[in-house]
Amino acid sequence: MLRAAALALALAPFALADETDERRLKVVPARGQPAALTVTVRDAKGEVGALATFDAPLKLPHAGPFVVWVTPKGGVPVRAAEKLTAQPGETVELKFGDLFGTLEVFGDEFPRAEKVVVTDPRDPGPGEKGHVAIQTASDYRIDMLVPPGTYAVWVVPANGAKAQRVEDGARVRAGRSTRIGSG
């Protein structure tokens, strides 16, 4: 019994070191941004972890670097961090209010939508060569998570017609919501 107690006492610093040497990623979602998000952490070899709820931090397997992607429900993955590193014992926080804004399109004056697409202002549009969607939504009045910047907004009509550019200079700010159309 005395021997077990001595062994436990001798191993205690190692157990404590393991807990304090952990590297963690804590995600802090912003109020007013989409609630259904998945956060995926990748390194050079592939995926190292994912979060669907943000009540506990994600343990990181090494110091990094990591790329962190955020995918809203029904949307396109958006990069939240590139070359993220964490030192032993460190908890890195990603505050979505500092990284993203939202864009919401009201369709009162636009055709019925199959899809709403956010692109770079120079993008040729959905269905065209070289098109890259920054974010998508399956309908109007859905908050789309996007990095701060200026965007073009396209509506792909439900009747199969060619996509229409409905906004050229939608400016999105971090932690803010931008609305397009009447609403």
N, C-alpha and C positions, 0 to 999 in steps of 0.2 A: 504494500500500500504506500509506504514511504517512497519506494522506488518509482511508482507511477506518478506520484505528486512531483517528485524531482524531475522526471522526464517531461511532464506537462509544463513545469516552470521553465525548463531549459528550452522547450520548443515555443513558448509563448512569444518571444520576440520575432520568430519567423512567421508565425500566424499573423501577428500585427503588421509586419512588413508587407505580407501579401495583400492585406486589405488596403493599406495606405498606398501601395504601389500601383493599384488599379488605375487605369485610365478610363474616363467615362465621357459620354456625350449626353448632355441634357438639352432637350428641345423645349422651347417656350413658345407655344402658339399664340397668335395675336387675336384679340377679341375682334369680331367682325370678319375674320377670314374663314374660309371653308373649314368645317370641323372634321370632315372625313378625309384625312391625309395619311399617307404612308411615307415614312422616311426610310431611305435605303442608304447604307454606308458601304462604300466599295474601296478596295485598295487595288494595287496593280494586278493582283491575282484573281480578283473577283469580289463578290459580295461577302462582307464580314458580319453584317447584322442589319436588322430592320426593326422599326418601331411603328406600331399602329395606334398605341396609346402613349401619352406623354407623362404619366404619373411617376415613372421611374426612369433613371438614366440607362443608356445602353453601354455595356462594358465593351471597351475597345481592346482588341487582342495585342496591339503593339502601338508604337509612337506615331505611326503613319508614314507618309501622307495618305489622307483619305479624301475621297470625293463624296459629297453628301447630296443626294437627290430627294426631292419632295414631289410626290405624285398625288394630286387631288383626285377624289373619286370621279371617274369618268373623264379625267383630263390627261394632259401630257406631262411627263416628268420635267421638273425644273431644277436646275442646279442651285443648291443653297450655299455650298462651300466647295472650294477646290484647294487642294494641298493643305487640308486641315491636319494639324498635328496636336498631340496631347502628351505631356510629360508625365512621368510616374507620379501618381497621387493627384493628378489634375482632373477636374471636371470642366470640360469645355461647354459653354452655353451657346446655343444658336437661338437668337430671338427673332422670330419670324416677322415681328412688327418692324424690325430694323432692316430686314432683307427683302420683303415683298409688300406689294400692294394688291388690291383687287380691282378687277374691271368687270362691270355688270352692264349688259346690253338689254335695253327695253325694246321690245319688238313692235310697238304700237304702229309705227309708220313703215315697217319693213315687211317683206314677204314672210310667210310661214317658214320657219327654219328647220332644216334637217340637222344643221350644225352651225355654230358660231365659232369663227376662227380668229385668233389674234396673231399678227405677223409683224415682222420688221416693215417699216414704211416702204422700203424698196422691193419687197417680196412681190412676185408676179401673181400670187393668189392661188387658192386651192384649185387643183386640177392642172396646173401649169408646171412646166419644167423648171426646176430650181426652187420650188415652193418648200418652205420650212415653217411649220406651225410652232409658235411659241407656247400657245395654250389653246384649248378647245372646250366647248360646252355643247351638250346635246340639245339645248333649247335656250330661249331667252330667260332673263332674270335669274341667272346662275352666276354666283361670284366666281370669277376665274382668277387664280393665283398667278401673278406675274412679277418679275423683278422690276424695279423702278426703271422708267424709260418712256419713250414715245413710240406708239404702235399704230398700225393700220388694223382695222376691224373689218372682217368679211362675213357675209351671211351666205351659206350654201342653201338655196331654196329647197323645200321639200318636194317641189314639183319636178325636180331634175334639171332645172335651168342652170345656166352658168352662174358661178359665184359672183356676188356683188360686193364691191368695196363700199361700206357704209360710213366709214370714218378714216381720215388720213392721219390725224395728229392727236390721237388719244394719249394724253400725258398721265402716267401713273406714278405716284409718289409712294415711298415706303411707308407702311402703316396707315395708308389712306385708301378710300374707296372712290373709284372713278365710275361715273355712269354715262352711258351713251344712249341717245334717243330720249323720248319723253317718258317720264316716270315720276 
